[in-house]
Amino acid sequence: MEIWLNPRCAKCRSALSILDAENADYTVRRYLDDPPSEVELREVLGRLGLEPWDITRTGEKVAKELGVSGWPRTPEDRDRWLRALAGHPILIQRPIITADDGSAVVARTDEAVRSTLT
């Protein structure tokens, strides 16, 4: 499995602690240093069953500068959201875990992290 994280994020550190305690085999992707492309975001969103606006951190300074909270959330606007996430990875909700079985989860709770281990 792979975990997208920001090491400064408490929820990311918590997720790593759970994975380590369970001896999970995972790789870390520091997505701020190695941002996902629009193609990767599409693939992960498909695995999550979510839309780009569902994983956008609208409280970030850059989100406010871009005005994303006012953007339409329609299929026609999906590419605009994807471009914003790829261009400003700080906007991506974290942590995101993609499991080898094809599943993925926004791992903001202990339960969500553990769901990737079964």
C-alpha positions as CSV (number, residue, x, y, z in Angstrom):
1,M,0.0,0.0,0.0
2,E,1.0,3.6,-0.4
3,I,0.2,6.5,1.9
4,W,0.1,10.1,0.7
5,L,1.1,12.3,3.6
6,N,2.4,15.5,5.0
7,P,4.8,14.7,7.8
8,R,3.8,17.8,9.7
9,C,0.2,16.6,9.8
10,A,-1.0,14.9,13.1
11,K,-3.5,12.7,11.4
12,C,-0.8,11.5,9.0
13,R,1.5,10.7,11.9
14,S,-1.3,8.9,13.6
15,A,-2.0,6.8,10.5
16,L,1.7,5.9,10.3
17,S,1.7,4.8,13.9
18,I,-1.2,2.5,13.3
19,L,0.3,1.0,10.2
20,D,3.6,0.5,12.0
21,A,1.9,-1.1,15.0
22,E,0.2,-3.6,12.6
23,N,3.5,-4.2,10.8
24,A,1.9,-3.1,7.6
25,D,4.0,-3.0,4.4
26,Y,3.6,0.4,2.9
27,T,5.5,3.1,1.1
28,V,5.3,6.8,1.9
29,R,4.6,9.5,-0.6
30,R,5.2,13.0,0.6
31,Y,2.7,14.4,-1.8
32,L,3.8,18.1,-1.3
33,D,7.3,17.1,-2.5
34,D,6.1,14.6,-5.1
35,P,2.7,15.9,-6.2
36,P,0.3,13.6,-8.0
37,S,-0.5,14.3,-11.6
38,E,-4.1,14.9,-12.8
39,V,-4.0,11.4,-14.2
40,E,-3.0,10.0,-10.8
41,L,-5.7,12.0,-9.0
42,R,-8.3,10.7,-11.4
43,E,-7.2,7.1,-10.7
44,V,-7.2,7.6,-6.9
45,L,-10.5,9.4,-6.9
46,G,-12.0,6.5,-8.9
47,R,-10.7,4.2,-6.2
48,L,-12.1,6.4,-3.5
49,G,-15.4,6.8,-5.2
50,L,-15.1,10.5,-4.6
51,E,-15.0,13.8,-6.6
52,P,-12.1,16.2,-6.5
53,W,-14.1,18.7,-4.4
54,D,-14.6,15.9,-1.8
55,I,-10.9,15.8,-1.1
56,T,-10.2,19.5,-1.4
57,R,-9.0,21.4,1.7
58,T,-11.0,24.5,1.2
59,G,-9.7,26.2,4.4
60,E,-6.1,26.5,3.0
61,K,-4.9,30.0,2.1
62,V,-4.4,29.1,-1.6
63,A,-8.0,27.7,-1.7
64,K,-9.3,31.1,-0.5
65,E,-7.0,32.9,-3.0
66,L,-8.4,30.7,-5.8
67,G,-12.0,31.0,-4.5
68,V,-12.6,27.2,-4.8
69,S,-15.4,27.3,-2.2
70,G,-17.5,29.1,-4.8
71,W,-16.6,26.9,-7.7
72,P,-19.4,24.8,-9.2
73,R,-19.3,21.1,-8.3
74,T,-20.5,19.6,-11.5
75,P,-19.0,17.1,-14.0
76,E,-18.2,19.9,-16.3
77,D,-16.1,21.6,-13.7
78,R,-14.2,18.4,-12.6
79,D,-11.1,19.2,-14.7
80,R,-10.8,22.6,-13.1
81,W,-10.8,21.1,-9.7
82,L,-8.2,18.4,-10.8
83,R,-5.9,21.1,-12.2
84,A,-6.1,23.0,-8.9
85,L,-5.3,19.9,-6.9
86,A,-2.4,18.9,-9.1
87,G,-1.1,22.5,-9.2
88,H,-1.5,23.1,-5.5
89,P,-1.1,19.8,-3.7
90,I,-1.5,21.5,-0.3
91,L,-5.2,21.4,-1.2
92,I,-5.4,17.6,-1.2
93,Q,-7.0,16.1,1.9
94,R,-4.6,13.8,3.8
95,P,-3.7,11.2,4.5
96,I,-4.8,9.0,1.6
97,I,-4.0,5.3,1.6
98,T,-4.2,3.3,-1.6
99,A,-4.2,-0.5,-0.9
100,D,-2.8,-3.2,-3.0
101,D,-6.3,-4.7,-3.4
102,G,-7.4,-1.6,-5.4
103,S,-9.2,0.1,-2.5
104,A,-8.4,3.5,-1.2
105,V,-9.4,5.6,1.8
106,V,-9.0,9.1,3.1
107,A,-7.5,7.9,6.4
108,R,-8.5,10.7,8.8
109,T,-9.8,8.4,11.4
110,D,-8.2,5.3,13.1
111,E,-11.1,3.2,11.8
112,A,-10.4,4.3,8.2
113,V,-6.7,3.4,8.6
114,R,-7.6,0.0,10.0
115,S,-10.0,-0.7,7.2
116,T,-7.0,-0.9,4.8
117,L,-5.5,-3.7,6.9
118,T,-8.2,-6.2,6.5
